[in-house]
Amino acid sequence: MSTGVGTAAGRHRMRPNLSALIVLVIIALLAALYAPVFADFVQAWLTYPEYNYALLVPLTSLFLLWRRWPTLRARPPRPAARGGLALGAGLIMLLAGVSSGVHVAQGLSFIVVVLGLVWFLRGRDAARVALFPVAYLACGLGLYRGLAISLGFTMQHITARYANTLANLLGAPSHRDGLLLTLGHTQFLVAETCSGLSSLLSLLALGWLVVGEGRGTLQYKLLLCLSIVPLALIANIVRVALVLVISQDISPAIADGFVHGLFGGMIFIITLSLLLLIRKVLLWLDRSTSLSLPRLS
């Protein structure tokens, strides 16, 4: 009898060890498979100033997953064959990205592969718990080299056009020729660093975080996210217009040097402050709407 009990207890102890071993093997395989992909993305995040914020995205994703880890472990394992289909689709996406040289496909395939693995090994409920922390990686893995060129160039033109209009309204008679703004004998070029793309992408990543983790209904969260693009554009247009005004009223050297650098650092803080203010207003409207709804007795 004691031998049978001892054998059963030994098997019970072996199960957690076996599960931990399987998890370690899966992590090792994923690391070997995606190490070149992440190395390429990290290089891009470091190379392009607009993408520097993405270095924090994997850390944020891990933190969100750590917060949900007790809930994830509490879900009883219910392996599902459909998860294997998602896993297979993610691996096909990775192979297609590698063969075609499309780095975004390789990066986004990691999200599909991880969620497919969780779904396949732990079940649909566990995959739902892990969905947002893993999907948040798209804020970094969804970036590609051409985005800074195409979207940034569009934002440069928008900034140059409306900053010129605003500067004239504020009493600085500037003239625009493409991306070149002329004020008297001084010329200002709205370069890539003046496009506001860096602030926009960072704020969009924060907005997506608010959608997944913040309070309020989905409707108000989406309204908050939709306000990010116009806020970032308006703040950048005002920044460039003020540089033109200060150039006329004080000194072009001061405007293009100290003031330009100061405003460049402040634009993100100002836009983020406005975004938080809008969030407070939307949360207040959300609560007021819910309190004003008639209750059924």
C-alpha positions as CSV (number, residue, x, y, z in Angstrom):
1,M,0.0,0.0,0.0
2,S,2.7,2.5,0.9
3,T,4.5,1.8,-2.3
4,G,1.4,2.6,-4.3
5,V,0.8,5.8,-2.5
6,G,4.5,6.8,-2.9
7,T,4.3,6.1,-6.6
8,A,1.1,8.2,-7.0
9,A,2.7,11.1,-5.1
10,G,5.8,10.8,-7.2
11,R,3.7,11.1,-10.4
12,H,1.9,14.1,-9.0
13,R,5.2,15.8,-8.3
14,M,6.5,15.0,-11.8
15,R,3.5,16.7,-13.6
16,P,4.5,20.3,-12.6
17,N,8.1,19.6,-13.5
18,L,7.1,18.2,-16.9
19,S,4.9,21.2,-17.5
20,A,7.7,23.6,-16.6
21,L,10.0,21.7,-18.9
22,I,7.6,21.9,-21.8
23,V,7.2,25.7,-21.3
24,L,11.0,26.1,-21.2
25,V,11.4,24.1,-24.4
26,I,8.7,26.2,-26.1
27,I,10.4,29.5,-25.0
28,A,13.8,28.2,-26.2
29,L,12.3,27.3,-29.6
30,L,10.5,30.7,-29.9
31,A,13.7,32.5,-29.0
32,A,15.8,30.6,-31.6
33,L,13.1,31.2,-34.2
34,Y,12.5,34.9,-33.6
35,A,15.9,36.1,-32.4
36,P,16.9,37.4,-35.9
37,V,13.5,39.0,-36.2
38,F,13.7,40.9,-33.0
39,A,17.3,41.8,-33.6
40,D,16.2,43.5,-36.9
41,F,13.4,45.4,-35.2
42,V,15.6,46.6,-32.3
43,Q,18.1,47.9,-34.9
44,A,15.2,49.8,-36.6
45,W,13.9,51.1,-33.3
46,L,17.4,52.5,-32.5
47,T,18.1,53.8,-36.0
48,Y,15.0,55.9,-36.5
49,P,14.3,58.5,-33.8
50,E,10.5,58.2,-34.5
51,Y,10.7,54.6,-33.4
52,N,12.7,55.0,-30.2
53,Y,9.5,54.6,-28.1
54,A,9.1,51.1,-29.4
55,L,12.0,49.9,-27.2
56,L,9.5,50.2,-24.3
57,V,6.7,48.2,-26.0
58,P,8.1,44.6,-25.2
59,L,8.7,45.6,-21.6
60,T,5.1,47.0,-21.4
61,S,3.7,43.9,-22.9
62,L,5.6,41.7,-20.4
63,F,4.3,43.9,-17.5
64,L,0.7,43.5,-18.7
65,L,1.2,39.8,-19.0
66,W,2.7,39.6,-15.5
67,R,-0.4,41.5,-14.2
68,R,-2.7,38.9,-15.8
69,W,-0.5,35.9,-14.9
70,P,-2.6,34.9,-11.8
71,T,-5.8,35.0,-13.9
72,L,-4.1,33.1,-16.7
73,R,-2.9,30.3,-14.3
74,A,-6.3,30.1,-12.7
75,R,-7.9,29.1,-16.0
76,P,-8.2,25.3,-16.2
77,P,-6.2,24.0,-19.2
78,R,-8.5,23.1,-22.0
79,P,-6.4,22.4,-25.1
80,A,-8.1,23.3,-28.3
81,A,-7.3,22.1,-31.8
82,R,-8.3,25.5,-33.3
83,G,-5.3,27.0,-31.5
84,G,-3.1,24.7,-33.6
85,L,-4.6,26.2,-36.7
86,A,-3.8,29.7,-35.5
87,L,-0.3,28.5,-34.6
88,G,0.1,27.1,-38.1
89,A,-1.2,30.3,-39.7
90,G,1.4,32.3,-37.7
91,L,4.3,30.0,-38.8
92,I,3.1,30.3,-42.4
93,M,3.0,34.1,-42.0
94,L,6.6,34.0,-40.6
95,L,7.9,31.9,-43.6
96,A,6.1,34.2,-46.0
97,G,7.7,37.2,-44.4
98,V,11.2,35.7,-44.4
99,S,10.9,34.5,-48.1
100,S,9.6,37.9,-49.2
101,G,11.8,40.0,-46.9
102,V,8.7,41.7,-45.4
103,H,9.8,42.4,-41.8
104,V,6.4,43.5,-40.6
105,A,4.9,40.1,-41.5
106,Q,7.7,38.4,-39.6
107,G,7.1,40.6,-36.5
108,L,3.3,40.3,-36.5
109,S,3.5,36.6,-37.0
110,F,5.1,36.4,-33.5
111,I,1.8,37.7,-32.0
112,V,-0.2,35.1,-33.9
113,V,2.2,32.3,-33.0
114,V,2.1,33.1,-29.3
115,L,-1.6,33.4,-29.1
116,G,-2.0,30.3,-31.1
117,L,0.3,28.4,-28.7
118,V,-1.7,29.6,-25.7
119,W,-5.0,28.7,-27.3
120,F,-3.6,25.3,-28.4
121,L,-2.1,24.4,-25.0
122,R,-4.4,26.2,-22.5
123,G,-7.6,26.9,-24.3
124,R,-9.7,29.7,-25.6
125,D,-10.3,31.4,-22.2
126,A,-6.5,31.6,-21.5
127,A,-5.9,33.0,-25.0
128,R,-8.5,35.7,-24.3
129,V,-6.6,36.7,-21.1
130,A,-3.3,36.9,-23.0
131,L,-4.8,38.6,-26.0
132,F,-4.2,42.3,-25.2
133,P,-0.7,42.0,-23.6
134,V,0.5,40.0,-26.6
135,A,-1.4,42.1,-29.2
136,Y,0.1,45.2,-27.7
137,L,3.4,44.2,-29.3
138,A,1.9,45.3,-32.6
139,C,2.8,48.9,-31.5
140,G,6.4,48.0,-32.1
141,L,6.4,45.0,-34.4
142,G,3.9,46.7,-36.8
143,L,6.5,49.4,-37.6
144,Y,8.4,49.3,-40.9
145,R,11.2,51.4,-42.4
146,G,9.0,52.9,-45.1
147,L,6.5,54.3,-42.6
148,A,8.8,57.0,-41.4
149,I,9.3,58.1,-45.0
150,S,5.7,57.9,-46.4
151,L,3.7,59.0,-43.3
152,G,6.4,61.4,-42.1
153,F,6.5,63.1,-45.5
154,T,2.7,63.6,-45.5
155,M,2.9,65.1,-42.1
156,Q,5.7,67.4,-43.1
157,H,3.5,68.8,-45.9
158,I,0.5,69.2,-43.6
159,T,2.7,70.9,-41.0
160,A,4.3,73.3,-43.5
161,R,1.0,74.3,-45.1
162,Y,-1.0,75.1,-41.9
163,A,2.0,76.5,-39.9
164,N,2.4,79.0,-42.7
165,T,-1.3,79.9,-42.5
166,L,-1.2,80.2,-38.7
167,A,2.0,82.3,-38.8
168,N,0.4,84.8,-41.1
169,L,-2.7,85.0,-38.9
170,L,-0.3,85.7,-36.0
171,G,1.4,88.6,-37.8
172,A,4.4,86.8,-39.3
173,P,4.2,87.2,-43.1
174,S,5.8,84.0,-44.2
175,H,5.6,82.3,-47.7
176,R,5.6,78.6,-48.4
177,D,7.3,76.8,-51.2
178,G,6.7,73.1,-50.6
179,L,8.4,72.3,-47.3
180,L,10.4,75.6,-47.3
181,L,9.0,78.5,-45.2
182,T,10.4,81.9,-45.9
183,L,10.1,84.8,-43.5
184,G,11.9,87.9,-44.7
185,H,15.5,86.9,-45.4
186,T,15.3,83.7,-43.3
187,Q,14.3,80.3,-44.5
188,F,13.0,77.4,-42.5
189,L,12.8,73.8,-43.8
190,V,10.2,71.6,-42.3
191,A,12.4,68.5,-42.1
192,E,11.6,65.0,-41.0
193,T,12.3,65.8,-37.4
194,C,9.7,68.6,-37.6
195,S,6.9,66.3,-38.9
196,G,5.6,65.3,-35.4
197,L,5.6,61.6,-36.4
198,S,7.5,60.7,-33.2
199,S,5.0,62.2,-30.9
200,L,2.1,60.8,-32.9
201,L,3.3,57.2,-32.8
202,S,4.2,57.4,-29.1
203,L,0.8,58.8,-28.3
204,L,-1.0,56.2,-30.4
205,A,0.8,53.5,-28.4
206,L,-0.3,55.2,-25.2
207,G,-3.9,55.5,-26.6
208,W,-3.9,51.8,-27.4
209,L,-2.8,51.1,-23.8
210,V,-5.7,53.1,-22.5
211,V,-8.1,51.2,-24.7
212,G,-7.0,47.9,-23.3
213,E,-6.4,48.8,-19.6
214,G,-8.1,52.1,-18.9
215,R,-11.5,52.7,-17.4
216,G,-14.7,53.7,-19.3
217,T,-16.8,52.2,-22.1
218,L,-15.3,51.2,-25.4
219,Q,-17.1,54.1,-27.1
220,Y,-15.3,56.7,-25.1
221,K,-12.0,54.9,-25.4
222,L,-12.3,55.0,-29.1
223,L,-13.1,58.7,-29.1
224,L,-10.0,59.2,-27.0
225,C,-7.9,57.4,-29.6
226,L,-9.4,59.3,-32.5
227,S,-8.5,62.6,-30.8
228,I,-4.8,61.7,-30.8
229,V,-4.1,62.3,-34.5
230,P,-5.6,65.8,-34.6
231,L,-4.0,66.7,-31.3
232,A,-0.5,65.7,-32.4
233,L,-0.9,67.5,-35.7
234,I,-2.3,70.7,-34.2
235,A,0.4,70.8,-31.5
236,N,3.1,70.4,-34.1
237,I,1.6,73.1,-36.4
238,V,1.5,75.5,-33.5
239,R,5.1,74.7,-32.6
240,V,6.4,75.5,-36.1
241,A,4.2,78.7,-36.4
242,L,5.5,80.0,-33.1
243,V,9.1,79.4,-34.3
244,L,8.3,81.7,-37.2
245,V,6.7,84.3,-35.0
246,I,9.6,84.3,-32.6
247,S,12.0,84.5,-35.5
248,Q,10.3,87.8,-36.6
249,D,9.8,89.3,-33.2
250,I,13.1,88.3,-31.5
251,S,15.8,86.6,-33.5
252,P,16.0,83.9,-36.2
253,A,19.0,82.4,-34.5
254,I,17.2,82.0,-31.2
255,A,14.1,80.8,-32.9
256,D,15.9,78.1,-35.0
257,G,18.2,77.1,-32.1
258,F,17.1,77.2,-28.5
259,V,13.3,77.8,-29.1
260,H,13.1,75.1,-31.8
261,G,14.8,72.6,-29.5
262,L,12.7,73.6,-26.4
263,F,9.4,73.4,-28.3
264,G,10.5,70.0,-29.8
265,G,10.8,68.6,-26.3
266,M,7.6,70.2,-25.0
267,I,5.3,69.1,-27.8
268,F,4.9,65.6,-26.5
269,I,4.3,66.8,-22.9
270,I,1.7,69.4,-24.0
271,T,-0.1,66.9,-26.3
272,L,-0.1,64.2,-23.6
273,S,-1.5,66.7,-21.0
274,L,-4.3,67.6,-23.4
275,L,-5.0,64.0,-24.0
276,L,-5.2,63.3,-20.3
277,L,-7.6,66.3,-20.0
278,I,-9.8,64.9,-22.8
279,R,-9.8,61.5,-21.0
280,K,-11.0,63.1,-17.8
281,V,-13.8,64.9,-19.7
282,L,-14.8,61.7,-21.5
283,L,-14.8,59.7,-18.2
284,W,-17.0,62.4,-16.6
285,L,-19.4,62.2,-19.6
286,D,-19.4,58.5,-19.4
287,R,-20.4,58.5,-15.7
288,S,-23.0,61.2,-16.3
289,T,-24.6,59.3,-19.1
290,S,-24.7,56.1,-17.1
291,L,-26.3,57.9,-14.1
292,S,-28.9,59.6,-16.2
293,L,-30.1,56.4,-17.8
294,P,-33.5,55.2,-16.4
295,R,-33.4,52.2,-14.2
296,L,-35.8,49.3,-14.6
297,S,-37.7,48.4,-11.5
